[in-house]
Amino acid sequence: MSNTVYFGDNLKLLESLPDEVADLIYIDPPFNTGKMQGRRRLKTVRAEDGEGDRIGFGGKSYQTEVLGHGNYNDVFADFEAFILPRLQQAYRVLKADGSFYFHIDYREAHYCKVALDQIFGRENFINEIIWAYDFGGRAKDRWPAKHDTIFFYAKDRLNFTFNVDDIDRIPYMAPGLVGPEKAAKGKLPTDTWWHTIVGTNSREKTGYPTQKPIGILERIVRASSDPGDLVLDFFAGSGTTGQACLNLGRKFILCDSNPQAIEIMKKRFALNVDIEWKLI
């Protein structure tokens, strides 16, 4: 099977796929924030002192140039009615020893956890992963929200892939307490992942709103699939799941209904000629 990107309704795609085809499914659906999600793509150039619109390192002046805008409407009148049939289809197309990662934020996480327990079975719930970051604005009337939730389920908790030796390691907070050998090797991450978001000036930034870091997806792909396995992401967005698969030798099926997402993926995967592009 070749790597494939579909443009169209992901429910139609899911319904067309055979049973138990995917080794790993990761999805990052719209979070139902009730607003238009958007992001500007910017470039900064050196300006004469005092003439730019921002100050950089050493007090030097820079001028901002807007390269473009990206947005999508993140509003659903009934988020549960939208997501439930897609979760049911995801369970059907997941292999018997497959894993499922569901990325969401605090607004809908509790509803989705109940739905996932019903579909996958509470006994097949493996982890609630907290992706924590510290970037952006801070609310003044509450504790600032600086994390997302990733629910990790197996189709069968007695038979699923988890490549503990392939997971990227992180530094010890107190390396002097564990000795030089352990300190050099690092430790396994817990269920709380501290990882920066894709910043404005990041080299991996594509300009797509809500783009997720490649480090998060590579950790998931390494842990829960093997080389040559098929990974499915039917809310593909900027295509980070596909990029992680290309980096790590997995096959992928991606889908998105946003034309902007498809255009960004075409640019991102421009050097990979073995990708098929299909309209649903």
C-alpha positions in Angstrom: 0.0 0.0 0.0 1.3 3.4 -1.0 1.1 6.5 1.2 -2.2 8.2 0.5 -3.7 11.6 1.2 -7.5 12.0 0.8 -9.3 15.3 0.4 -12.9 15.1 1.6 -15.2 13.9 4.3 -13.3 11.5 6.6 -16.5 9.6 7.6 -16.9 8.6 3.9 -13.3 7.5 3.8 -13.6 5.5 7.1 -16.7 3.8 5.8 -14.9 2.7 2.6 -11.9 1.1 4.4 -11.8 -2.6 5.2 -12.0 -4.0 8.7 -8.7 -4.0 10.8 -6.5 -2.3 8.3 -4.6 0.2 10.5 -1.9 -0.7 13.0 -2.0 2.7 14.7 -4.5 5.6 14.6 -3.8 9.1 15.8 -6.3 11.9 15.5 -6.3 15.5 16.5 -9.9 16.6 15.7 -11.2 20.2 16.0 -11.4 21.0 19.7 -14.8 22.7 19.4 -13.5 26.0 20.8 -16.5 27.9 19.4 -14.4 30.3 17.4 -12.4 30.7 14.2 -8.9 29.3 14.6 -6.3 31.2 12.8 -2.6 31.9 12.5 -0.6 34.5 10.6 2.7 33.5 8.9 5.3 36.2 9.5 8.8 37.1 8.4 11.0 39.6 10.3 13.7 41.6 8.6 16.3 43.9 10.1 15.3 47.6 10.2 17.0 50.8 11.0 17.2 51.4 14.7 13.9 52.8 16.0 12.0 52.2 12.7 10.8 48.6 13.1 7.7 47.3 14.8 9.5 45.0 17.3 12.8 44.9 19.2 15.0 41.9 19.1 18.2 40.6 20.7 20.6 43.4 21.7 18.0 46.1 21.3 18.1 45.8 17.4 15.0 46.8 15.5 13.1 44.5 13.2 10.1 45.0 10.8 7.4 42.3 10.5 6.1 41.3 7.1 2.8 39.2 7.0 3.3 36.4 4.5 -0.2 34.9 4.7 -3.1 33.8 6.9 -4.6 30.4 7.7 -7.8 29.6 9.5 -10.7 27.1 9.9 -14.0 27.3 11.7 -13.9 25.3 14.9 -17.6 25.3 15.8 -19.9 22.3 16.1 -23.5 22.6 17.5 -23.2 19.0 18.7 -19.6 17.9 19.0 -20.6 14.4 20.3 -22.9 13.7 17.3 -20.0 14.8 15.0 -17.2 12.7 16.6 -19.1 9.6 17.7 -19.6 7.9 14.3 -16.0 8.6 13.4 -14.8 7.0 16.6 -16.9 3.9 15.9 -15.5 3.6 12.5 -12.0 4.1 13.8 -12.5 1.1 16.1 -13.6 -1.0 13.2 -10.7 -0.3 11.0 -8.1 -0.7 13.8 -6.3 -4.0 13.8 -6.8 -6.4 16.7 -3.4 -5.5 18.1 -3.6 -1.9 17.2 -3.4 1.3 19.2 -5.5 4.5 19.2 -4.4 8.0 20.3 -7.1 10.7 20.6 -5.8 14.3 21.0 -8.2 16.8 22.5 -8.3 19.7 25.0 -10.2 20.4 28.2 -13.5 21.6 26.6 -14.6 18.2 25.3 -12.1 15.7 26.9 -14.5 14.4 29.6 -17.3 13.7 27.0 -14.8 12.0 24.7 -13.4 9.8 27.4 -16.8 8.4 28.2 -17.5 7.8 24.5 -14.1 6.1 24.1 -14.7 3.9 27.1 -18.0 2.7 25.6 -16.4 2.0 22.2 -13.1 0.5 23.2 -14.0 -0.8 26.6 -12.8 0.8 29.9 -10.4 -2.2 30.3 -8.6 -1.2 27.1 -7.8 2.3 28.3 -4.0 2.6 28.7 -3.0 6.2 29.4 -4.2 9.7 29.7 -1.2 11.6 28.4 -0.8 15.3 29.3 1.1 17.4 26.8 2.2 20.4 28.7 3.7 23.6 27.2 4.4 27.1 28.3 3.8 29.6 25.5 1.4 32.3 24.5 -0.9 34.5 26.5 -2.0 34.0 30.1 -5.5 34.5 31.4 -5.9 36.8 34.4 -9.1 35.4 35.7 -8.2 31.7 36.0 -5.3 29.3 35.9 -3.9 29.6 32.3 -4.7 26.6 30.2 -1.4 25.2 29.0 -1.9 21.6 28.2 -3.7 19.2 25.8 -5.0 15.7 26.6 -4.1 12.6 24.6 -6.1 9.5 25.4 -4.3 6.2 24.6 -6.4 3.0 24.0 -5.5 -0.4 22.8 -8.0 -2.6 21.0 -6.9 -5.4 23.3 -4.8 -4.4 26.3 -3.3 -7.9 26.4 -2.0 -7.6 22.8 -0.7 -4.3 21.6 2.6 -2.8 20.4 4.6 -0.7 22.8 8.3 -0.4 21.8 9.7 0.9 25.1 13.3 0.6 23.9 12.6 2.8 20.8 11.1 5.7 22.8 13.1 8.9 22.9 14.6 9.6 26.3 14.6 12.8 28.3 17.2 14.3 30.7 17.0 13.6 34.4 16.1 16.7 36.4 18.8 15.8 39.0 21.4 13.9 36.9 23.9 14.0 39.8 21.6 11.6 41.8 21.6 8.8 39.3 25.2 8.5 38.2 27.0 9.3 34.9 25.8 6.3 32.9 22.1 6.8 33.7 22.4 10.5 33.3 24.0 10.1 29.8 21.2 7.7 28.7 18.3 9.7 30.1 15.0 8.4 31.4 11.8 7.3 29.8 9.0 10.0 29.6 6.1 9.6 31.9 2.5 10.3 31.0 3.2 14.1 31.3 5.1 15.3 28.2 6.8 18.7 28.4 7.3 19.8 24.8 7.2 23.3 23.2 4.5 24.1 20.7 5.5 24.9 17.1 6.7 28.4 17.5 6.3 31.4 15.2 10.0 31.1 14.1 10.3 27.3 14.2 11.9 25.6 11.3 9.1 23.1 11.2 6.3 25.6 11.0 4.0 25.2 8.0 1.6 28.1 8.8 -1.3 25.8 9.5 -3.4 26.7 12.6 -3.0 24.3 15.5 0.0 22.4 13.9 1.4 19.9 16.3 5.1 19.3 16.9 6.9 16.6 15.0 8.5 15.4 18.3 5.1 14.5 19.8 4.0 12.5 16.7 7.4 10.7 16.4 7.2 9.6 20.0 3.8 8.1 19.4 4.7 6.5 16.1 7.9 5.0 17.6 6.2 3.6 20.6 3.0 2.2 19.1 4.0 0.9 15.6 6.7 -1.0 13.9 8.6 -0.1 10.6 6.3 -0.8 7.6 3.1 -0.5 9.7 0.2 1.5 8.5 -0.7 4.7 10.4 -4.1 6.4 9.9 -4.8 10.1 10.7 -8.2 11.3 9.4 -7.9 14.8 10.8 -4.5 15.3 9.2 -4.2 19.1 9.2 -0.7 20.1 8.3 0.3 16.4 7.9 2.6 16.1 10.9 1.6 12.4 11.3 2.6 11.7 7.7 5.9 13.5 8.2 6.6 11.4 11.3 5.8 8.2 9.3 8.2 9.3 6.5 10.9 10.0 9.0 10.5 6.6 10.7 9.7 4.2 7.9 5.9 3.7 8.3 3.1 3.9 5.8 0.2 6.3 6.2 -3.3 7.2 5.2 -4.2 10.9 5.8 -7.4 12.7 5.3 -8.7 16.3 5.7 -11.6 18.3 4.3 -9.9 21.7 4.5 -8.4 22.8 1.2 -5.7 24.8 3.1 -4.6 21.6 4.8 -4.2 19.8 1.5 -2.2 22.7 0.0 0.1 22.7 3.0 0.6 19.0 2.8 1.4 19.2 -0.9 4.2 21.7 -0.1 5.4 19.7 2.9 5.6 16.4 1.0 6.7 17.9 -2.3 9.9 15.8 -2.4 8.1 12.5 -1.8 6.9 11.3 -5.2 5.4 8.0 -3.9 2.4 9.7 -2.3 -1.0 9.3 -3.9 -3.5 12.2 -3.7 -7.2 11.3 -3.9 -10.5 13.0 -3.8 -13.3 11.4 -1.8 
